[in-house]
Amino acid sequence: MKVAELYQSVTNAIIKQLEEGVPPWVKPWKDEHRKGIGMIPSNLITGRLYSGGNILLLWLTAQAREYPSMQFCTYNQVSSIGAQVRKGERATHVIYTKHLLRKDEETGEDKPGAVVKVYPVFNLAQLDNVDPKYLAAQVPDDRKATHEQAISLVKGTGAKFSHGASKAAYYPGRDEIVVPTIGTFESEDAYWGVVLHELTHWSGAEKRLNRTFGKRFGDNAYASEELVAELGSAYVCAQLGFTPSFRSASYIDSWLKVLKGDNRAIFSAASYAGHAATYIWNLAFAEQREAAE
């Protein structure tokens, strides 16, 4: 499969689900008997987490094919552990991006560039004879610990928060997040989804990740930033074990406009969201990681 074909097929799938009114980063959590479908996809052999657009891409695949696991690996990796891909199974294609420097023909200066390729992977459910040592738990067992970790994450970022507002928002001018009190939300998961949405906006400030914010509701930059915040929240929710939330159906039309105009837009948003989620997580738990090392 070519890169352009992958961009278009994934964009078409997301457009279809948005037109049905349910963003695909929320829908995978609906089946309670398949809780693994919402966690961050990982490599079966190395345990490495997939990132950026590949998270959304593999969520879509797991949802469409009803995979009970979010573990994937390449054909060569399957062979390396003595397992087999079942006859007739179809691979899922993911994206590999290699960043490099290219010499500008006019100036002779080195400029950053990238080579984008696709490669096939298979889900654990498509394999036979996998050694049990490679099977990882897909869902945290201790929900209480998960909520405590969410509190630690927010405090660890150092973001300025105020509770009791009538709506949730991030105000760049005063670099502050405001949210209603937790009791006004239909569930604790919904509360954290909104908090992490606004925290993703916060991560894009000039002194942090320096993303471009839209100026008004409905313009493409605004819609794209809202898409980044939705995906960033979903990614961090998945790491914590929460159900990703959906802010408002009012965004769907603007997202559809962006996606129909550019089949790479969802991958760009997913990439920015992945950077934001990683930034938030690393910032929040930097001291714990340093202590462990």
Disulfide bonds with the S-S distance in Angstrom:
none
